[in-house]
Amino acid sequence: MLFTLYYIFAVAVLIMHFTGFLARRRLDWLLYLVALTVFPAMLYL
């Protein structure tokens, strides 16, 4: 369940990144946070 919620959040962050929403609000650090947390999760799975 938590993996599903996490990946929904990750996809939402990616969509907001590609539409420019994060850059306009100076929230690009969210993309880096998701990238850092996805890498160990992918190694685990």
Sequence and secondary structure as in RCSB ss.txt:
>XXXX:A:sequence
MLFTLYYIFAVAVLIMHFTGFLARRRLDWLLYLVALTVFPAMLYL
>XXXX:A:secstr
 HHHHHHHHHHHHHHHHHHTHHHHTT THHHHHHHHHHHHHHHH 
